[in-house]
Amino acid sequence: MKINGAELVVEAFGPEDGPAMIVHHGAPGLGSRNEPKRSFGPFADRMRVIVFDARGSGESSDDGPFTHEQWVADVDAIREHFGYEKVVMAGGSYGGFIALEYAIAHPDRVSALILRDTAADTAHDHLAVERARSTDRSVIPEWVIDRIGTGRFESDDQLREYWRAILPLYDHQHDPAKDEAKLAATRFHYRTHNAAFGQNMPRYDLKPKLPSITCPTLVTVGRHDWRTPVAASEVIVELVPDARLVVFEHSGHSPQLEEPERFQQVVRQFLDEVGVR
């Protein structure tokens, strides 16, 4: 699909007359629609679920700019293409940043907001560095630790080796075979990653704008998340009016994959309670 000058790969599932949900993946330059497709695909039994590879990620084209403003504009263009006046906006990790930005920029177009393991600023990033240095799961090279959240990569190959080194930190129950499968399935776009973390994140702070979010908001997070800890989610819940927090006790950064049945139950209950489904 041609969106704002970029070729984006977009998939839609579920009844066309059902309420729409757009889900934004995380990790620009590393992530893709595969994770939200797997995590939110089950909701297509009653909803129109739309997932896509953001510009500069997955199978979409590498046409910049790779800014929050551009990614938000792309989400709105996708919404408009499918003809929905309002959508449920969902996103995890970096995708949560974009979901928050979208809800702030287009409050009249969001019926509900679902966030997973994300943050409103970079105040907790130092904890990720500390955890990477102290983990007993593997020995993480110092050059990798020095690049966490910095966007300082020189090639796709270097980004791949970085990703390989930090994958053991993500899940509460570490499975090396799953890490290898994730690595093999990843398409690398180091320039996108550099822009996201080297240019966008140093000025990322949505805390002053969070009270303006008026739609029902669900915030989910894994208790053992090394990258965006529970405290980061608590900040969002404190500042977004009437937001609710659910902590998944047996998960790391991906409760939607580590505790999928409970995650789906929590999201379905939330959507039913706020009258979306």
C-alpha positions as CSV (number, residue, x, y, z in Angstrom):
1,M,0.0,0.0,0.0
2,K,1.3,3.5,-0.9
3,I,1.2,5.6,2.2
4,N,2.7,9.1,2.4
5,G,5.4,8.2,-0.1
6,A,6.3,4.9,1.3
7,E,5.4,1.3,0.3
8,L,3.9,-0.3,3.4
9,V,2.9,-3.9,3.8
10,V,-0.5,-4.0,5.5
11,E,-2.7,-6.9,6.6
12,A,-6.3,-6.8,7.8
13,F,-8.2,-9.6,9.4
14,G,-11.8,-10.1,10.7
15,P,-15.2,-8.7,9.8
16,E,-15.1,-5.5,7.8
17,D,-18.2,-4.2,9.7
18,G,-16.6,-4.9,13.1
19,P,-14.9,-2.2,15.2
20,A,-11.3,-1.6,14.0
21,M,-8.1,-2.0,15.9
22,I,-4.7,-0.8,14.5
23,V,-1.7,-2.4,16.2
24,H,1.8,-0.9,15.9
25,H,4.8,-3.2,16.3
26,G,7.8,-2.2,18.4
27,A,11.6,-2.0,17.7
28,P,11.9,0.2,14.6
29,G,14.4,-1.5,12.2
30,L,14.0,-4.8,14.0
31,G,10.3,-5.3,14.6
32,S,7.5,-6.2,12.1
33,R,3.8,-7.0,11.8
34,N,4.5,-10.6,12.7
35,E,4.3,-10.0,16.5
36,P,1.1,-8.0,16.6
37,K,-0.4,-10.4,14.0
38,R,0.3,-13.3,16.4
39,S,-0.7,-11.4,19.5
40,F,-3.9,-9.6,18.3
41,G,-5.0,-11.9,15.5
42,P,-7.3,-13.8,17.9
43,F,-9.4,-10.6,18.3
44,A,-10.3,-10.8,14.6
45,D,-13.2,-13.1,15.6
46,R,-15.2,-9.9,16.3
47,M,-13.0,-7.0,15.3
48,R,-11.2,-5.8,12.1
49,V,-7.6,-6.1,13.2
50,I,-5.0,-4.1,11.1
51,V,-1.3,-4.7,11.4
52,F,1.5,-3.4,9.2
53,D,5.3,-3.1,8.8
54,A,6.1,0.6,9.6
55,R,8.2,2.4,7.1
56,G,11.8,1.3,7.6
57,S,10.9,-2.0,9.2
58,G,10.0,-5.5,8.1
59,E,9.1,-5.7,4.4
60,S,8.1,-2.1,4.0
61,S,10.3,0.4,2.1
62,D,13.1,2.4,3.7
63,D,11.6,5.8,2.8
64,G,12.1,8.3,5.6
65,P,11.7,10.3,7.6
66,F,11.8,7.9,10.5
67,T,10.2,10.2,13.0
68,H,7.3,9.9,15.4
69,E,5.4,12.5,13.5
70,Q,5.7,10.5,10.3
71,W,4.8,7.2,11.9
72,V,1.7,8.8,13.4
73,A,0.8,10.3,10.1
74,D,1.1,6.8,8.5
75,V,-1.2,5.3,11.1
76,D,-3.8,7.9,10.3
77,A,-3.5,7.4,6.6
78,I,-4.1,3.6,7.1
79,R,-7.1,4.4,9.2
80,E,-8.4,6.7,6.5
81,H,-7.7,4.2,3.8
82,F,-9.9,1.6,5.5
83,G,-12.6,4.2,6.1
84,Y,-12.9,4.0,9.9
85,E,-13.9,7.1,11.8
86,K,-12.5,5.7,15.0
87,V,-10.1,2.9,15.9
88,V,-8.8,1.1,18.9
89,M,-5.1,2.1,18.9
90,A,-2.7,-0.5,20.3
91,G,1.1,-0.8,20.5
92,G,3.8,-2.5,22.5
93,S,7.3,-1.3,23.4
94,Y,8.3,1.4,20.8
95,G,4.9,0.8,19.2
96,G,3.5,2.0,22.5
97,F,5.3,5.3,22.0
98,I,3.6,5.7,18.6
99,A,0.2,4.6,20.0
100,L,0.5,7.3,22.8
101,E,1.6,9.9,20.2
102,Y,-1.4,9.0,18.0
103,A,-3.9,9.3,20.9
104,I,-2.5,12.7,21.8
105,A,-2.4,14.0,18.2
106,H,-5.8,12.5,17.2
107,P,-8.0,12.2,20.3
108,D,-11.2,12.2,18.3
109,R,-10.1,9.2,16.3
110,V,-9.3,6.8,19.2
111,S,-12.1,4.9,20.9
112,A,-9.7,3.1,23.2
113,L,-5.9,2.7,23.8
114,I,-4.1,-0.5,24.6
115,L,-0.4,-0.3,25.7
116,R,2.0,-3.1,26.4
117,D,5.4,-2.7,28.0
118,T,6.1,0.8,27.0
119,A,7.0,4.2,28.6
120,A,6.3,7.9,28.4
121,D,9.9,9.0,28.6
122,T,13.4,7.6,28.9
123,A,13.8,8.0,32.7
124,H,14.1,4.2,33.2
125,D,16.5,3.4,30.4
126,H,19.5,3.3,32.7
127,L,17.9,0.3,34.4
128,A,18.1,-1.7,31.2
129,V,21.8,-1.1,31.0
130,E,22.3,-2.2,34.6
131,R,20.3,-5.4,34.0
132,A,22.2,-6.2,30.9
133,R,25.5,-5.8,32.7
134,S,24.4,-8.0,35.7
135,T,22.4,-10.7,34.0
136,D,23.5,-14.3,34.6
137,R,21.8,-15.7,31.5
138,S,24.7,-14.9,29.2
139,V,27.8,-12.7,29.0
140,I,26.8,-9.7,27.0
141,P,29.8,-7.9,25.4
142,E,30.5,-4.4,26.6
143,W,30.2,-3.0,23.1
144,V,26.6,-4.2,23.1
145,I,25.8,-2.8,26.5
146,D,27.3,0.5,25.4
147,R,24.8,0.6,22.5
148,I,21.6,-0.1,24.3
149,G,19.1,2.6,23.4
150,T,21.7,4.7,21.6
151,G,21.1,4.1,17.9
152,R,24.8,3.8,17.1
153,F,25.1,1.1,14.5
154,E,27.2,0.9,11.4
155,S,25.6,-1.9,9.5
156,D,22.8,-4.4,9.4
157,D,25.3,-7.1,10.4
158,Q,26.3,-5.2,13.5
159,L,22.7,-4.7,14.5
160,R,22.1,-8.4,14.0
161,E,25.0,-9.3,16.4
162,Y,23.6,-6.8,18.9
163,W,20.1,-8.3,18.7
164,R,21.6,-11.8,19.1
165,A,23.4,-10.7,22.3
166,I,20.4,-9.1,24.0
167,L,17.6,-11.5,23.1
168,P,18.2,-13.6,26.2
169,L,17.1,-10.7,28.3
170,Y,13.5,-10.4,26.9
171,D,11.5,-13.4,28.2
172,H,11.0,-14.3,31.8
173,Q,11.6,-18.0,31.0
174,H,14.6,-18.0,28.7
175,D,14.5,-20.4,25.7
176,P,17.6,-20.3,23.5
177,A,15.7,-22.0,20.7
178,K,13.1,-19.2,20.6
179,D,15.9,-16.7,20.5
180,E,17.4,-18.3,17.4
181,A,14.0,-18.4,15.8
182,K,13.4,-14.7,16.5
183,L,16.8,-13.9,15.1
184,A,16.2,-15.9,11.9
185,A,12.9,-14.2,11.3
186,T,14.1,-10.6,11.8
187,R,14.8,-8.2,8.9
188,F,17.4,-5.6,9.9
189,H,17.2,-1.9,9.0
190,Y,20.0,-0.2,10.9
191,R,19.3,3.3,9.6
192,T,15.8,3.1,10.9
193,H,17.0,1.9,14.3
194,N,19.6,4.6,14.5
195,A,17.0,7.3,13.7
196,A,14.6,5.9,16.3
197,F,17.0,5.7,19.2
198,G,19.7,8.2,18.2
199,Q,17.5,11.1,17.1
200,N,13.9,10.5,18.4
201,M,14.4,9.1,21.8
202,P,16.7,11.8,23.3
203,R,13.8,14.3,23.1
204,Y,11.0,11.8,23.9
205,D,9.0,12.9,26.9
206,L,5.2,12.7,26.7
207,K,4.5,13.2,30.4
208,P,3.2,16.7,30.1
209,K,0.7,15.6,27.4
210,L,-0.6,12.4,29.0
211,P,-3.4,14.1,30.9
212,S,-5.0,15.2,27.6
213,I,-5.7,11.5,26.7
214,T,-9.4,11.1,27.4
215,C,-10.1,7.7,25.8
216,P,-10.3,4.5,27.9
217,T,-6.7,3.2,28.4
218,L,-5.4,-0.2,29.3
219,V,-1.7,-0.5,30.3
220,T,-0.2,-4.0,30.5
221,V,3.4,-4.9,31.5
222,G,5.4,-8.0,32.5
223,R,6.7,-8.0,36.0
224,H,10.2,-9.0,34.9
225,D,10.5,-6.6,31.9
226,W,14.1,-5.6,31.6
227,R,13.6,-2.9,29.0
228,T,10.5,-1.0,30.1
229,P,9.9,-1.9,33.8
230,V,6.7,-1.8,35.7
231,A,7.6,1.6,37.1
232,A,7.5,3.1,33.6
233,S,3.9,1.8,33.1
234,E,3.0,3.2,36.5
235,V,4.0,6.7,35.4
236,I,1.6,6.4,32.4
237,V,-1.3,5.2,34.7
238,E,-0.7,8.0,37.1
239,L,-1.0,10.7,34.4
240,V,-3.6,9.3,32.0
241,P,-7.1,9.9,33.5
242,D,-8.8,6.7,34.5
243,A,-6.1,4.5,32.9
244,R,-5.9,0.9,34.3
245,L,-2.8,-1.2,34.9
246,V,-2.5,-4.9,34.7
247,V,0.8,-6.6,35.6
248,F,1.6,-10.0,34.3
249,E,3.6,-11.8,37.0
250,H,5.1,-14.5,34.8
251,S,6.3,-12.4,31.9
252,G,9.2,-10.3,30.8
253,H,8.9,-7.8,27.9
254,S,6.2,-9.8,26.1
255,P,3.2,-10.9,28.2
256,Q,1.1,-11.1,25.0
257,L,3.4,-14.0,24.0
258,E,4.4,-15.4,27.4
259,E,0.9,-15.4,28.9
260,P,-1.2,-15.3,25.8
261,E,-4.5,-16.7,27.2
262,R,-4.5,-14.2,30.2
263,F,-3.5,-11.3,27.9
264,Q,-6.3,-12.0,25.5
265,Q,-8.8,-12.4,28.4
266,V,-7.6,-9.0,29.9
267,V,-7.9,-7.2,26.6
268,R,-11.3,-8.7,25.8
269,Q,-12.7,-7.8,29.2
270,F,-11.4,-4.2,28.8
271,L,-12.9,-3.8,25.4
272,D,-16.2,-5.2,26.6
273,E,-16.3,-2.9,29.6
274,V,-15.6,0.2,27.6
275,G,-18.2,-0.8,25.0
276,V,-15.9,-1.2,22.0
277,R,-16.6,-4.8,20.9
